[in-house]
Amino acid sequence: MSRILVIKLGALGDFVQAFGAFSSIRAAFPDDHITLLTTSSFVDFAKAAPWFDEVTTDQRPSLKHPIALFRLSRTLRGFDRI
């Protein structure tokens, strides 16, 4: 089983337009663990969708917050596909 990271940040319209891509990814990798990285405004919406095994939030840390950047970099490790 592979770990796949899907990154989708942006506006609601962009998120909705990506439904076809999300569905295609899930269909192509039905047994793999798929994680979505998105903004906090889409977390509940994404958790209700059938395409993801896990949803994580990008807090969009700035360079002024190195600890937050380090946490984000740890979140992005260990994926087989992005």
C-alpha positions in Angstrom: 0.0 0.0 0.0 1.3 3.4 -1.0 0.8 6.7 0.8 -0.4 9.4 -1.6 -0.6 13.2 -0.8 -3.0 15.4 -2.7 -2.5 19.1 -2.2 -5.5 21.4 -2.9 -5.4 24.9 -1.7 -7.4 27.8 -3.0 -11.0 29.0 -3.4 -14.2 26.9 -3.1 -14.8 26.9 -6.8 -11.3 25.5 -7.4 -12.0 22.8 -4.8 -15.3 21.8 -6.3 -13.8 21.7 -9.8 -11.2 19.2 -8.5 -13.9 16.6 -7.6 -13.3 14.8 -10.9 -9.6 14.6 -10.2 -10.1 13.5 -6.7 -12.5 10.8 -7.9 -10.0 9.7 -10.6 -7.2 9.4 -8.1 -9.3 7.3 -5.7 -10.3 5.0 -8.7 -6.7 4.6 -9.8 -5.5 3.8 -6.3 -8.4 2.1 -4.5 -6.3 0.3 -1.9 -3.8 3.1 -1.1 -3.9 5.6 1.7 -4.8 9.0 0.3 -4.3 12.2 2.4 -5.5 15.6 1.3 -3.6 18.7 2.4 -6.0 21.7 2.3 -6.9 24.9 4.1 -8.9 24.9 7.3 -12.0 26.2 5.5 -12.3 22.9 3.5 -11.4 20.3 6.2 -15.0 19.4 7.2 -16.1 19.4 3.5 -13.2 17.1 2.5 -13.8 14.8 5.5 -17.3 14.2 4.2 -16.1 13.3 0.7 -15.5 9.6 -0.2 -12.1 10.1 -1.7 -9.7 10.6 1.2 -8.6 8.5 4.1 -7.2 11.4 5.9 -7.4 15.2 5.7 -4.8 17.5 7.1 -4.6 21.3 7.3 -2.0 23.6 5.9 -1.8 26.5 8.3 0.4 28.4 5.8 3.2 29.2 8.2 5.4 32.2 7.4 9.2 32.3 7.5 8.8 34.1 10.8 7.5 30.9 12.4 10.2 28.3 11.9 8.6 25.8 14.3 5.4 25.9 12.3 7.4 25.4 9.1 9.2 22.4 10.7 5.8 20.9 11.6 4.5 21.3 8.1 7.7 19.7 6.7 7.2 16.7 9.0 3.6 16.4 7.7 4.9 16.2 4.2 7.4 13.4 4.8 6.8 9.7 4.0 4.6 9.9 1.0 5.2 7.7 -2.0 3.4 10.0 -4.4 2.5 13.7 -4.3 
